[in-house]
Amino acid sequence: MTISRREFSKLGALGLVAQALPLVGQTPSRKIGYCIIGLGRIADHHMRGIAQSSGSTITALVSGHRDKAERIAAQYNVPKTSIYSYEEMDRIRDNKAIDAVIVCLPNSMHAEYTIRSAKAGKHVLCEKPMAISVAECEQMISACKVANIKLMIAYRLHYEPLTLKTIKMIRDGAIGKVEAIDSSNGFNIAPNEWRSTKALGGGGPLMDVGIYSLNATRYLTGEEPTDFTAVATTPDNDGRFQGVEENLAWTMKFPSGVVTSCVTTYGANMDGYYKVYGTKGKLEVDEFGYENLHLTASYRTAPKTPPTKVDETNPERDPKQFTRQADHFSRCILENQPPSTPGEEGLKDMQHIRSIYKAAGITLG
């Protein structure tokens, strides 16, 4: 599935993602060098995406496991001299092959390593959620501004063509005035995962997978929610959840009158999706995953006319979304442009997460 330049320009004019296509078919003047901080599962997606990139390359690694780092360095042609421990990470300042870092660490470590990278003069692409508190997000933004470096949060779906098409359809009024959005996302988490601890995850499934539903309601409406209700439960007292919720359901109201209903869980395998209901029809995107996103829509262009139907799947496979994301940031660095998902985007989600948790009787941070 592709999106035309005309459609893409319209997205930009609407204040959406103006630069999501990787380098827009242009040959970059040089490749941007990335230092990967943390070599866990999400880092693997980033590295495989960069390996397919025309404008990005891996030039350094930061890890607490030297043997693992050396194996990965050999795979991506990173010199051993560009492998750093966490303790010596600040030495990346002197490595001219590093333009930017990608922070792939547990949530509670995002702020520290973003701020250290900024002080080392390196641009930062940080995984979501941006941090585990509003205060940390604000500190990260401030540190990057002081250092005059760019900060981008890894909201990969903002650069995914089917998602962009969905946003355009809504902005064009295809399904009429949006009235309601329904969304869910979750999975049955394994024991001993850092994500299900307060110390490292900062919260439960809302911070990890529920944030996809929250962020989707925001980019679909183009608005910020104003009213919140929420309830959280932890029915499985099996030791997996250390100070965090297992299930969380919440509702939000937006200024235009749109109401949304979302649910997330660490206790069951739950389909990730969003459904948008409008006065002329509805649309649904199935999955928040790394590949095979599927869009269906049905709407009437006029009363009593046969409904227009849309049924499309983006055939791109993992790690293409990560390639698009990295190349967007690389182009922003090369052209000195702000990223489409800056630190302020992550801050807004964290502010809303705080409101959702407050409505559920949970204190964030």
Residue, then its C-alpha position, 0 to 999 in steps of 0.5 A: m500500500t502506498i500513499s501519493r505525494r498529493e495525499f502526503s502533502k495534504l497530510g502535511a497541510l493538515g498538521l499531520v506527519a509531513q515527512a513520514l516517507p523515508l527520505v521521500g525517494q531522495t538520496p541522502s548526502r550521508k548516512i546518520g550514525y546511530c548508537i543503540i543504547g540497550l540491546g534487548r528485544i526492541a533494539d533488535h527491531h530498530m537495528r534490523g530496520i536501520a540495516q535496511s535503511s538508505g539514510s541510517t547506519i549503526t555505528a556504536l552500541v551501549s550494553g552491560h553485556r560485553d559478549k553479547a555486544e561483540r556478537i551484535a557488533a560483528q553482525y552490524n560491522v560496528p568496531k569493538t572500540s565503539i562498544y561502551s558499558y553504561e558506566e562509560m557511555d558518556r565517552i560517546r561524546d568523542n566518537k564522531a561516527i555517532d550522530a544520534v542515539i536510540v534509547c531502548l532501555p526499560n521505561s524508568m531509564h529513559a530520562e537518565y540516558t536521554i539526558r546523558s546523551a544530550k549532554a554528550g551532544k548526540h540527538v536522541l530517538c527514545e522509545k515510548p513511553m517517553a518516561i515514567s512521569v511528567a516531570e521526567c518528560e519535562q526534564m528530557i525536553s529541557a536538557c535537549k533544548v539546552a544542548n541544542i539537539k533533537l529529541m524524537i519519541a518512537y511512535r512508529l505508527h505515525y510514519e506508517p502509510l495505512t495509518l496516515k491514510t486512515i487519518k486522511m480519510i477522517r480529516d477529509g470527512a469520509i465517515g462524516k463527523v466522528e462521534a466515538i472511538d473504541s480501542s483495545n490492546g493487550f497480551n498475557i505477560a510472562p512471569n519475571e518481565w521488567r514491564s510488569t514492575k513499578a520500578l522499571g516499567g513505571g506502570g502496567p499495560l497502560m504504559d506499555v501497550g495501552i499507550y497505543s490506544l491513547n495515542a491513536t485517539r489523539y491522532l485520529t481526532g487531532e484533539e487532546p482529551t479533557d475528561f477521564t474515567a478509569v478503573a483498574t484491577t489485578p485479579d490474578n494474584d500470581g506474583r507477576f504484577q509488582g506494584v502495577e495494574e493487570n487490567l485497565a479500562w478508561t473513557m475520555k471526552f474530547p472538545s468536539g464531543v467525541v467520546t472514546s472507550c479503551v481497554t488494555t491488559y497484561g492478563a489475556n491475549m487481546d486484539g489490538y485495534y481501533k474502531v472509529y464511528g462517524t455520522k456517515g460510516k465507520l472504519e477500523v484498523d486491525e492491529f497495532g503491530y509491526e506488520n500486516l495492518h489492515l484497514t476496513a471502512s464502510y461509508r455513504t457519500a450521500p443518503k440512500t447511495p450504496p456504501t463505499k467500502v475500503d479493504e486494504t492491508n499494508p503488506e510491508r513486513d517487520p522491520k519496515q516501520f523501524t526503517r521509516q522511523a529511523d530515516h525520518f529522524s535521519r532526514c530531520i538531522l540532515e536538514n535541521q528540521p523538527p521531528s514529527t513526533p518530538g518530545e512534546e508528543g511524548l509529554k502529552d501522552m504522559q500527562h494524559i496517562r497521569s490523568i487516567y491513573k488519577a481517575a483509577g485511583i493510582t498515583l503515577g511516578 
